[in-house]
Amino acid sequence: MRNVTLVLNDGTKFHGKSFGYDAPVAGQLMVLTYPLVGNYGVPPFTFEDNGLPTFMESDKIYASAIIVADYSEKNSHWNSNESLADWLKREKVPGITGIDTRELTKVLREHGVMMGKILFDDEPDNIPEANYEGVNFVDQVSVKEIVTYKPAEGTSINKKVVLVDCGVKANIIRCLINRGCEVVRVPWNYDYTDMEFDGLFLANGPGDPDMCEDAVKIIRKQMELRVQRYIS
């Protein structure tokens, strides 16, 4: 494992070891606060007939890097197909361990979400650049076109739900269709106000909510239409 340094955009530094893809990175990094990570391994990356990943929550890793306190190199689970390190390397995502994630969490809790960089100590001049301001991370994780999911064949459809995808987890969709809902998954900035549906689901997602102004405008438009229909 190579020595690495996590540098937050306020200058705070944490030192650790690399266990994922060996490359410096800058961007939105994900911190796992559970002390031991990797002991279960990673399940096989398969998909159901409806297009949802069987054991994953998305189609790939969207975080720029993963930060853990203690990475377990040995994994054991009946459904384990590869180690966390192998998965990160396959998707070219750096991972660092040996970080005091409790202290890091305290820093983030006090200052709020901060961007960061992972630098390799033996490559001091290899410093990645990233544009932090004005980046719409929701747009990066949202679908680009409408996707419709229906309950299993032979199951009656009870309700039709429009799901605004701001970074939805696959299991949320699975839970809805298992309850007899037809789910229409739309991009975060799609105008669905002319559609007929029984329910509207707003998924959570990454980044700064202020970057999702289009989604807010559409929601406001939908609420105004509902009020007008109720009054009339």
Backbone bond lengths (Angstrom), bond angles and torsions (degrees), N, CA, C in turn:
res aa  C-N    CA-C-N  psi(-1)  N-CA   C-N-CA  omega(-1)  CA-C   N-CA-C  phi
1 M - - - 1.467 - - 1.530 110.08 -
2 R 1.325 115.80 132.83 1.465 120.58 179.61 1.526 110.98 -87.67
3 N 1.323 115.27 149.04 1.458 120.52 177.52 1.524 110.28 -74.29
4 V 1.323 115.71 134.51 1.462 120.88 -179.36 1.522 109.09 -135.00
5 T 1.326 114.84 161.30 1.460 121.30 177.40 1.522 109.26 -128.74
6 L 1.325 115.88 128.55 1.459 121.89 174.07 1.522 107.49 -92.30
7 V 1.331 116.18 122.88 1.455 121.81 -179.39 1.523 109.03 -118.11
8 L 1.322 117.21 114.53 1.462 121.01 176.50 1.519 109.33 -79.02
9 N 1.340 116.27 161.74 1.467 118.06 -174.71 1.516 113.88 -73.48
10 D 1.353 117.78 -0.63 1.462 119.83 171.89 1.530 111.16 -99.55
11 G 1.347 115.95 5.24 1.450 120.71 177.79 1.511 115.09 96.68
12 T 1.338 119.13 -9.75 1.459 122.30 178.64 1.525 110.15 -63.85
13 K 1.353 116.49 138.03 1.459 120.81 -177.02 1.533 111.24 -123.86
14 F 1.330 115.62 142.81 1.458 123.31 173.49 1.526 107.18 -131.50
15 H 1.324 116.58 140.54 1.466 120.95 -177.43 1.521 110.38 -110.19
16 G 1.337 116.06 138.50 1.449 120.35 -178.84 1.515 111.90 -156.86
17 K 1.333 116.40 -159.72 1.458 124.08 -178.77 1.533 109.97 -124.83
18 S 1.313 115.99 146.91 1.467 121.07 177.73 1.520 110.29 -86.19
19 F 1.349 116.59 135.76 1.465 119.27 174.47 1.523 111.79 -132.08
20 G 1.324 117.73 -0.94 1.457 120.92 179.56 1.512 111.28 -109.41
21 Y 1.300 116.57 -138.23 1.461 122.17 179.78 1.525 109.05 -72.01
22 D 1.320 116.05 126.57 1.464 120.66 -175.20 1.521 111.65 -82.63
23 A 1.328 115.57 86.82 1.459 120.91 176.08 1.524 108.77 -159.64
24 P 1.340 117.53 137.05 1.465 118.97 175.96 1.522 109.84 -65.04
25 V 1.330 115.86 151.45 1.457 118.92 -176.15 1.523 109.30 -150.31
26 A 1.321 115.66 151.74 1.465 122.06 174.18 1.511 108.44 -133.10
27 G 1.337 116.22 141.04 1.456 118.76 179.58 1.510 111.83 152.12
28 Q 1.342 115.11 -150.20 1.454 120.51 179.51 1.524 108.64 -91.22
29 L 1.333 115.98 112.37 1.455 122.53 -175.43 1.527 109.74 -103.33
30 M 1.324 116.64 144.82 1.457 121.12 -176.68 1.530 110.51 -103.53
31 V 1.340 116.40 128.28 1.464 122.47 179.74 1.518 109.11 -104.81
32 L 1.326 116.92 126.86 1.461 122.14 175.20 1.522 107.89 -101.03
33 T 1.323 117.17 118.31 1.460 120.61 -173.80 1.524 113.64 -85.47
34 Y 1.342 118.20 -15.20 1.470 118.98 175.83 1.528 107.97 -64.62
35 P 1.340 118.46 134.91 1.470 120.58 -170.40 1.523 115.55 -64.37
36 L 1.335 118.15 -37.20 1.463 121.18 -176.82 1.524 109.63 -114.53
37 V 1.316 116.70 123.65 1.463 121.46 -176.14 1.526 109.07 -131.00
38 G 1.328 116.02 138.61 1.455 120.82 175.15 1.512 114.88 106.70
39 N 1.343 117.83 -8.86 1.463 119.61 -175.50 1.532 112.91 -71.41
40 Y 1.332 117.78 -19.58 1.470 120.47 177.04 1.526 112.19 -88.04
41 G 1.324 117.34 -22.95 1.450 119.97 -175.15 1.518 111.34 79.97
42 V 1.327 115.94 -165.33 1.468 121.95 -175.31 1.526 109.54 -125.03
43 P 1.341 118.44 131.49 1.468 121.05 -179.45 1.522 111.40 -72.38
44 P 1.328 118.47 167.86 1.464 120.96 178.33 1.519 111.31 -64.95
45 F 1.321 115.69 146.34 1.462 121.16 -177.95 1.526 108.28 -92.23
46 T 1.339 115.48 87.59 1.461 121.61 -179.99 1.528 109.74 -120.18
47 F 1.331 115.73 164.41 1.463 120.60 -177.37 1.518 110.42 -126.30
48 E 1.331 115.68 147.22 1.447 121.86 176.10 1.526 109.59 -80.38
49 D 1.328 116.57 171.36 1.464 120.87 -178.73 1.530 112.00 -61.74
50 N 1.343 116.49 -27.81 1.465 119.63 -178.87 1.523 112.95 -83.85
51 G 1.329 117.00 1.54 1.453 120.53 177.77 1.517 115.11 94.87
52 L 1.341 117.44 -6.89 1.460 120.26 179.20 1.526 110.24 -80.62
53 P 1.335 118.17 140.31 1.470 119.79 175.98 1.525 110.28 -64.61
54 T 1.330 116.37 138.93 1.457 121.02 -173.67 1.526 112.93 -67.76
55 F 1.334 116.08 -45.40 1.459 119.84 -174.35 1.529 113.30 -118.81
56 M 1.317 117.84 -3.70 1.457 121.77 -177.92 1.525 110.24 -105.79
57 E 1.333 116.27 167.92 1.460 120.93 177.67 1.523 112.49 -100.69
58 S 1.339 118.04 -8.03 1.467 121.84 177.46 1.520 108.45 -154.40
59 D 1.317 116.28 176.24 1.459 120.51 -175.54 1.521 113.33 -82.92
60 K 1.350 117.56 -10.11 1.459 121.01 177.99 1.528 108.26 -166.85
61 I 1.332 116.07 176.85 1.462 120.71 174.98 1.526 108.40 -83.68
62 Y 1.327 116.32 123.53 1.460 119.83 -178.36 1.522 112.98 -99.43
63 A 1.329 118.07 -18.21 1.456 120.29 177.68 1.523 109.66 -69.53
64 S 1.334 116.18 149.43 1.467 120.37 179.70 1.520 111.45 -72.49
65 A 1.332 117.10 -27.46 1.464 121.97 178.86 1.525 108.69 -164.56
66 I 1.337 115.75 164.69 1.456 121.97 178.95 1.524 108.90 -121.93
67 I 1.336 116.10 134.79 1.458 122.40 -177.29 1.526 108.67 -119.32
68 V 1.341 116.96 125.82 1.465 121.09 -179.89 1.524 109.81 -132.93
69 A 1.335 115.19 162.34 1.464 120.14 178.47 1.519 111.15 -81.87
70 D 1.331 116.66 -48.29 1.461 120.99 -175.00 1.524 109.03 -140.13
71 Y 1.332 117.04 107.62 1.459 121.25 179.97 1.518 110.17 -89.89
72 S 1.334 116.37 128.83 1.456 122.11 177.79 1.528 109.42 -91.30
73 E 1.331 115.98 116.79 1.466 120.23 -178.65 1.528 111.72 -73.81
74 K 1.339 117.27 -23.55 1.454 120.96 178.68 1.526 109.31 -101.40
75 N 1.316 116.66 130.72 1.469 120.18 179.68 1.515 110.05 -123.93
76 S 1.330 115.23 149.70 1.463 120.43 -179.24 1.524 109.44 -149.77
77 H 1.316 115.37 114.98 1.469 121.27 177.33 1.523 107.44 -164.58
78 W 1.327 116.87 146.29 1.465 120.31 -176.55 1.523 112.34 -60.71
79 N 1.338 117.25 -26.55 1.462 120.26 -176.31 1.526 112.45 -107.75
80 S 1.325 116.49 13.54 1.463 119.63 -178.97 1.523 110.69 -76.36
81 N 1.321 115.47 130.41 1.456 121.52 -179.32 1.531 112.35 -111.71
82 E 1.333 116.26 -25.42 1.456 121.92 179.00 1.526 108.76 -160.68
83 S 1.313 116.32 167.43 1.458 120.51 178.51 1.530 109.77 -81.04
84 L 1.339 115.34 162.05 1.460 119.67 176.47 1.515 110.19 -61.06
85 A 1.339 117.24 -39.65 1.466 120.85 179.28 1.529 111.16 -61.39
86 D 1.338 116.65 -43.20 1.469 120.56 179.31 1.526 111.15 -63.67
87 W 1.331 115.79 -40.01 1.472 120.00 178.91 1.526 110.48 -63.75
88 L 1.323 116.54 -45.43 1.464 120.26 179.32 1.529 110.80 -62.19
89 K 1.312 116.75 -42.37 1.466 119.93 179.75 1.523 110.81 -65.13
90 R 1.332 116.02 -39.94 1.474 119.49 -179.86 1.524 111.32 -64.14
91 E 1.333 117.32 -35.53 1.466 120.44 179.76 1.529 112.71 -96.81
92 K 1.344 115.70 7.51 1.467 122.63 175.71 1.529 112.04 57.38
93 V 1.342 113.87 47.92 1.461 121.07 178.21 1.529 108.67 -118.38
94 P 1.325 119.14 121.69 1.462 121.33 178.15 1.526 111.54 -65.61
95 G 1.322 115.42 149.83 1.451 121.79 172.99 1.517 108.67 -135.69
96 I 1.319 117.38 139.50 1.457 119.87 178.18 1.519 109.96 -128.79
97 T 1.329 115.53 144.56 1.449 122.60 -179.11 1.523 109.37 -129.24
98 G 1.346 115.48 168.86 1.448 119.46 -177.89 1.514 113.30 85.32
99 I 1.326 116.27 9.36 1.460 121.82 179.03 1.533 109.81 -88.29
100 D 1.305 117.41 139.02 1.460 121.24 173.80 1.528 107.80 -76.34
101 T 1.329 115.42 86.94 1.467 119.68 -174.25 1.525 112.31 -68.68
102 R 1.323 117.61 -23.67 1.471 119.40 176.78 1.532 109.86 -68.06
103 E 1.315 116.26 -43.53 1.460 119.84 177.98 1.529 110.35 -67.32
104 L 1.339 116.16 -40.35 1.460 120.45 177.90 1.524 110.38 -61.29
105 T 1.326 116.99 -40.87 1.462 120.98 178.75 1.521 111.44 -63.40
106 K 1.328 116.36 -38.74 1.464 120.20 177.43 1.531 110.80 -61.79
107 V 1.335 116.00 -40.97 1.471 120.22 178.67 1.518 110.50 -63.08
108 L 1.330 116.61 -44.70 1.467 120.92 -179.03 1.526 111.23 -69.17
109 R 1.327 115.86 -34.64 1.463 119.53 179.42 1.527 110.93 -65.96
110 E 1.329 115.59 -35.23 1.463 119.96 -178.48 1.521 112.57 -80.19
111 H 1.324 116.37 -39.16 1.472 120.49 -174.40 1.533 113.39 -102.53
112 G 1.326 117.50 -12.40 1.456 120.07 -176.67 1.517 111.01 88.69
113 V 1.326 115.86 -179.54 1.466 121.11 -178.52 1.519 110.17 -60.32
114 M 1.324 115.68 132.18 1.455 121.06 176.85 1.521 109.75 -130.24
115 M 1.321 115.80 144.75 1.457 120.11 172.86 1.525 108.42 -76.69
116 G 1.329 115.91 163.51 1.447 119.00 -178.94 1.514 112.59 -152.86
117 K 1.325 114.88 172.82 1.458 121.93 177.98 1.521 108.72 -130.64
118 I 1.319 115.99 144.33 1.459 121.79 171.92 1.521 106.68 -110.28
119 L 1.331 116.46 117.66 1.458 122.39 -176.92 1.521 109.49 -115.68
120 F 1.328 116.61 141.81 1.456 121.38 177.53 1.518 108.90 -90.06
121 D 1.337 115.48 128.18 1.457 120.77 -173.54 1.533 112.53 -63.08
122 D 1.352 116.54 -28.34 1.465 118.84 -179.67 1.524 112.34 -88.28
123 E 1.330 117.44 4.09 1.468 122.12 174.26 1.522 108.80 -132.00
124 P 1.339 117.44 65.83 1.468 121.13 -173.92 1.524 114.40 -61.74
125 D 1.325 116.63 -23.23 1.469 119.17 -178.39 1.522 113.09 -93.45
126 N 1.322 116.62 -5.10 1.467 121.10 -179.45 1.531 108.24 -91.88
127 I 1.327 115.27 84.85 1.462 121.49 -175.84 1.528 109.47 -113.40
128 P 1.316 118.26 112.43 1.472 120.73 -179.29 1.508 111.19 -72.21
129 E 1.313 115.46 149.49 1.457 121.21 177.50 1.519 109.16 -111.03
130 A 1.315 115.37 144.82 1.469 119.97 178.37 1.516 109.13 -146.83
131 N 1.311 115.18 143.35 1.462 120.91 176.83 1.516 108.42 -90.70
132 Y 1.345 116.45 107.29 1.450 120.20 -176.58 1.520 112.62 -84.34
133 E 1.316 116.37 -35.17 1.456 120.34 -173.44 1.528 110.93 -78.24
134 G 1.317 115.72 134.89 1.462 120.14 173.85 1.514 115.36 74.92
135 V 1.322 118.01 15.67 1.464 120.55 179.25 1.528 109.15 -87.45
136 N 1.315 116.28 125.54 1.462 121.41 178.98 1.524 108.83 -95.29
137 F 1.345 115.95 93.69 1.454 120.23 -178.24 1.528 111.87 -70.47
138 V 1.324 117.16 -27.37 1.461 120.28 177.26 1.522 110.32 -61.75
139 D 1.317 116.69 -41.59 1.465 120.82 179.17 1.527 111.03 -62.39
140 Q 1.321 117.02 -30.46 1.461 120.69 -179.09 1.523 112.57 -72.43
141 V 1.336 117.41 -29.35 1.469 119.90 -175.65 1.527 113.13 -102.21
142 S 1.317 118.05 -13.40 1.463 121.29 -177.15 1.526 111.19 -78.36
143 V 1.337 115.60 153.00 1.468 119.71 173.88 1.526 109.70 -63.71
144 K 1.306 116.85 156.09 1.462 121.20 -178.66 1.526 112.53 -99.90
145 E 1.309 116.45 -12.03 1.468 120.80 178.11 1.522 108.99 -146.28
146 I 1.322 116.57 165.73 1.464 121.54 -177.34 1.528 111.23 -68.31
147 V 1.335 115.26 134.86 1.462 121.86 176.11 1.529 107.54 -127.00
148 T 1.335 117.21 131.06 1.460 121.83 -178.73 1.521 110.58 -111.40
149 Y 1.321 115.93 132.46 1.463 122.42 177.50 1.529 108.10 -118.66
150 K 1.335 116.23 134.30 1.461 120.74 179.40 1.523 110.13 -122.14
151 P 1.335 116.73 155.28 1.469 119.84 178.11 1.526 110.98 -60.04
152 A 1.309 116.05 164.47 1.456 121.11 -179.57 1.525 110.78 -57.26
153 E 1.308 115.86 150.86 1.461 121.17 -179.02 1.524 110.37 -55.98
154 G 1.323 115.82 132.47 1.452 121.19 -177.95 1.509 113.74 95.11
155 T 1.351 116.44 -9.80 1.469 121.02 178.02 1.516 109.23 -95.13
156 S 1.320 116.85 129.06 1.462 120.18 -179.75 1.522 110.66 -71.97
157 I 1.335 115.28 146.16 1.464 121.28 179.11 1.524 108.75 -89.41
158 N 1.321 116.49 118.91 1.459 121.57 -178.09 1.519 112.33 -87.96
159 K 1.323 116.41 -45.19 1.449 121.54 -176.46 1.526 110.23 -141.36
160 K 1.344 114.80 158.01 1.457 121.11 174.16 1.522 108.08 -112.35
161 V 1.327 115.71 123.00 1.463 121.19 -175.99 1.525 109.88 -117.94
162 V 1.328 115.78 128.53 1.459 120.99 171.42 1.524 107.47 -90.93
163 L 1.323 115.86 123.48 1.458 121.60 -178.92 1.523 109.20 -110.20
164 V 1.317 116.72 115.19 1.462 121.81 178.68 1.527 107.40 -83.73
165 D 1.324 115.76 112.27 1.457 121.64 -171.89 1.526 111.68 -84.54
166 C 1.332 115.07 102.13 1.470 120.89 174.12 1.528 110.01 -107.67
167 G 1.332 115.53 14.36 1.455 121.15 -176.78 1.511 110.97 125.53
168 V 1.343 116.31 40.32 1.461 121.69 -172.85 1.529 111.85 -67.01
169 K 1.334 116.12 145.93 1.456 121.52 174.28 1.519 109.54 -82.58
170 A 1.318 115.78 144.24 1.467 120.99 -177.09 1.520 111.82 -59.25
171 N 1.325 117.64 -34.87 1.462 119.26 -175.46 1.524 112.19 -71.00
172 I 1.332 117.49 -23.47 1.468 120.07 174.68 1.528 109.02 -64.17
173 I 1.315 115.74 -45.33 1.473 120.32 177.72 1.520 109.89 -63.47
174 R 1.314 116.42 -43.01 1.468 120.77 -179.25 1.529 111.21 -61.45
175 C 1.316 117.21 -41.63 1.468 120.78 179.69 1.525 111.39 -64.32
176 L 1.329 116.77 -36.56 1.457 120.38 179.33 1.525 111.93 -68.75
177 I 1.339 117.23 -46.04 1.466 118.83 -178.33 1.529 110.80 -71.13
178 N 1.333 117.46 -28.97 1.475 119.75 176.74 1.519 111.61 -68.35
179 R 1.323 116.81 -17.90 1.471 121.96 177.69 1.523 111.66 -99.50
180 G 1.319 116.10 17.09 1.459 120.54 174.08 1.508 115.11 84.40
181 C 1.319 117.56 19.07 1.469 120.22 -179.95 1.526 111.21 -97.19
182 E 1.314 114.75 138.55 1.456 119.90 166.56 1.529 106.46 -86.39
183 V 1.317 117.04 124.18 1.458 121.79 -175.22 1.528 109.58 -109.04
184 V 1.324 115.22 122.89 1.460 121.35 176.45 1.526 106.94 -107.00
185 R 1.310 115.92 105.34 1.470 122.95 -176.87 1.526 109.39 -89.51
186 V 1.325 116.00 118.06 1.462 120.05 -175.85 1.529 109.56 -117.61
187 P 1.352 117.82 154.76 1.465 120.62 175.94 1.524 111.50 -59.20
188 W 1.298 116.91 156.33 1.467 122.76 -174.05 1.526 112.43 -58.12
189 N 1.341 118.09 -28.94 1.463 121.63 -176.62 1.523 112.69 -110.49
190 Y 1.344 117.11 20.93 1.474 120.67 -178.86 1.532 109.89 -82.90
191 D 1.333 116.14 136.78 1.471 120.98 178.52 1.530 109.20 -87.20
192 Y 1.306 115.80 102.66 1.467 123.35 -176.83 1.530 112.13 -99.33
193 T 1.319 117.96 9.49 1.469 121.05 -171.10 1.523 113.56 -67.50
194 D 1.330 118.24 -16.95 1.464 119.50 178.57 1.527 111.55 -95.95
195 M 1.329 117.16 5.55 1.462 121.42 -179.73 1.523 110.39 -90.79
196 E 1.324 116.74 152.85 1.454 122.33 175.18 1.519 108.21 -97.70
197 F 1.329 116.57 126.42 1.457 119.89 179.91 1.526 109.09 -156.61
198 D 1.337 114.37 162.88 1.468 120.48 -178.73 1.522 112.59 -95.92
199 G 1.311 116.25 -26.59 1.461 119.51 -177.93 1.509 111.47 -146.92
200 L 1.319 115.58 153.89 1.463 122.51 179.28 1.524 108.16 -122.98
201 F 1.331 116.70 124.87 1.459 121.42 -178.81 1.527 108.64 -116.28
202 L 1.321 116.60 121.92 1.460 121.95 179.03 1.520 108.36 -102.35
203 A 1.318 117.03 109.87 1.460 120.64 -178.26 1.526 110.48 -77.63
204 N 1.329 115.13 150.29 1.467 118.49 173.98 1.523 109.35 -79.99
205 G 1.320 116.04 175.90 1.452 118.59 -178.04 1.514 112.21 -172.25
206 P 1.335 116.92 -177.20 1.459 121.70 -174.58 1.525 112.77 -87.53
207 G 1.322 114.86 169.89 1.460 120.31 170.44 1.514 115.26 81.48
208 D 1.312 114.58 -164.81 1.460 123.30 -175.28 1.530 110.33 -88.58
209 P 1.342 118.37 120.01 1.473 120.68 179.44 1.526 112.92 -59.68
210 D 1.324 118.19 -24.65 1.462 120.74 179.37 1.525 112.13 -63.54
211 M 1.335 116.54 -18.88 1.461 120.29 178.50 1.521 112.28 -79.14
212 C 1.332 117.34 -6.33 1.466 121.50 -176.07 1.528 111.41 -104.72
213 E 1.298 117.12 40.68 1.462 121.62 -177.16 1.520 112.16 -59.75
214 D 1.339 116.80 -37.27 1.470 119.98 179.69 1.528 110.95 -60.91
215 A 1.323 116.49 -41.91 1.462 120.39 179.48 1.520 110.98 -63.15
216 V 1.329 116.58 -39.91 1.468 121.29 179.68 1.530 110.43 -64.39
217 K 1.321 116.88 -42.50 1.467 121.19 179.71 1.527 111.14 -62.07
218 I 1.330 116.07 -39.94 1.472 119.81 -179.24 1.525 110.40 -69.59
219 I 1.324 116.81 -40.66 1.470 120.39 177.14 1.526 110.29 -61.80
220 R 1.317 115.83 -43.75 1.470 119.89 178.94 1.539 110.56 -62.10
221 K 1.324 116.40 -40.44 1.460 121.23 178.53 1.530 110.33 -62.76
222 Q 1.349 115.88 -41.92 1.459 120.34 179.83 1.522 111.10 -64.24
223 M 1.315 117.42 -41.13 1.465 121.47 179.58 1.527 110.58 -65.10
224 E 1.318 117.02 -39.75 1.466 120.57 178.82 1.521 111.11 -65.24
225 L 1.337 116.30 -38.82 1.469 119.59 177.96 1.519 111.29 -65.41
226 R 1.326 117.23 -38.64 1.459 121.55 179.19 1.529 110.48 -65.23
227 V 1.320 115.65 -40.83 1.468 119.65 178.65 1.516 110.63 -64.10
228 Q 1.341 117.06 -42.54 1.459 121.43 179.50 1.527 111.18 -62.84
229 R 1.331 116.91 -41.10 1.454 120.56 178.61 1.533 111.06 -65.79
230 Y 1.318 116.10 -38.17 1.457 120.33 -179.71 1.534 110.34 -66.66
231 I 1.342 116.71 -42.94 1.454 120.60 -179.44 1.510 112.07 -66.64
232 S 1.313 115.85 -40.69 1.473 119.68 -178.19 1.524 111.26 -75.94
